[in-house]
Amino acid sequence: MADHASIEVDLSSTVAPATEHWKQMDQLREAHRFFWNTKGGYWVLTRYEDIREAFNKPELFSNRSIVATDPNPAYRFLPSFSEPPQHMKYRHLMNGWFAPASIKRHAARIAELARETVSPLVSQGHADFITAFGDGFPVKVFLLVMGLPLDDAGFFVSAVQRMSGDTPGHPSDMTAWDDIHNYWAQMLASRRTSPCDPHVDFVTHLSLCELDGEPLPDVDILDILVTLTLGSLDTIKNQLGWCFYHLATHPDDRRRVAAMPELIPSAVEEFLRAYPIVGMARKLNEDTDFHGCPMKKDDMVLLSIPAATRDPRQFADADRVLIDRSPNRHIAFGASEHRCLGSHLARCELQSAIREWHSLIPDYRLDTDDQLLAHGGLISLRSLPLAWAP
Ligand code: HEM
C-alpha cells in the first residue's frame, strides 16, 4: 500500500551531535519511502532509485526552485534555476572551464596550495581543522580557477563565514550575499573596460559569451558568479571537514591512506557517499502519482541525497565506510543534467587536501572530549579540533 505519512521533522536548522543527521535520515528512509514534512510543507523522497528517477524527469520535477522551504525564491541561482533548453545553453558556456582537462591543468598548483596551507600547522601540534584549513584552502583554489589573484581570499573567507553563520555566536548574515554580489558587479565592470585574457580570467570569458546570438546579459553573468561562489566554497569546506573527521576517528583508515596514497581517490568517493552534505529540491510542474504518492502541481519535493547515498537497497554494507569500495555509484553530486558543474574540481581539491596533509601530518587525533556538533541543512561540523606531535 502507498505510504504517504505526514511527519514533522526539522531537516534544515537543527544542531545535533556529529553524524546524527545521517542516522535520522537512515531511520526515516527505512520507515517511509516518501513522506510529507509538515515542518516547511514539502515532500521528501528517501530512496536511491526514486531520487535518481526524479533527477531524470526534469519535465515533471522542475528546477524552478531547488530549496525545499523556499518555493518562490526572490533570488536566482544560475544555471541551477534554468530549465531545458536554456539550461544546456548556460552549461555549454561553463562546462569547458570546469571539465577534467581544465582542472588537470590546475592540479599541480592546487596541490601546492594545499601544502602551503598545511605547512605552517605542522609545528603547531594542534588546530581547528575547519578554520585552519577548511576556510582558506577552497577559497584560494576558487580564486586560482577563476583566474583571480589570491589577495581577495580574506574577503571570501569572511563572506562565506558570515553567510553560513559559523562565526561563534552569530547567526547567518545575509548581507554577505549582497557583498558577494557587489564584489562581482565591480569586477565585471572593470573587466568590461579592461578585459583580461579570456582563457585565464573567467569573468572576462563570461563577458565575451553569447546566448541566442546576443551578448550574455550582466544579470545572468552576476547570477552565475554568485552561484559559483556559494556552490563551491561552503561545500568543499564542509566535505573536507567530514573527510578529516572520519580519518581522525578511524586510525586504521588513516594509516592506510597515509601509507597508500593511491587509495585516496576511492576514499574520497566513499566519504562523499557516506557523509553526503547536501540535498536538493524540485518543484512539481503538474499533479502526479509518484509510485502511489499523490503530489500536486507546485508542491516542493526534497530529493534527500543524504538518505539516497546510504540506501542499503543500492549499497552493500551501506552503513560501513569502506575506503576501497568499488563500484560506488553515489549521487553526492546529483544526477542527470543539473549534475554538479564543479565535481571534477571538488574531487581534485578533496584528493589534494588529503594527500598533502598526510604527507606532512600522517598521524593525528581528535583534540577534544566534548561531543562534536553538526548543523543540518548543509550538513556541517562547527569545529574539528585536531592534535598531532609537532
Ligand atoms: C563536495 C563539494 C560539492 C558537492 C557535494 C556539490 C553538490 C552538488 C549537487 C548535489 C548539485 C546538483 C544540484 C541539482 O541537482 O539541482 C550541484 C550543482 C552545482 N554545483 Fe556543486 N557541489 C560541490 C562542489 C562544487 C564546486 C567546487 C563548484 C564550483 C564550480 C560547484 C558548482 C555547482 C554548480 C554551478 C551547480 C549547478 C549545476 C546546474 O544546475 O547545472 N559545486 N552541486
Boltz pocket constraint, residues with backbone or C-beta under 6 A from the ligand:
constraints:
  - pocket:
      binder: B
      contacts: [[A, 63], [A, 66], [A, 78], [A, 79], [A, 80], [A, 81], [A, 91], [A, 98], [A, 227], [A, 228], [A, 231], [A, 232], [A, 233], [A, 235], [A, 236], [A, 239], [A, 277], [A, 278], [A, 280], [A, 281], [A, 305], [A, 331], [A, 332], [A, 333], [A, 334], [A, 335], [A, 337], [A, 338], [A, 339], [A, 340], [A, 341], [A, 342], [A, 343], [A, 345], [A, 346]]
      max_distance: 6.0
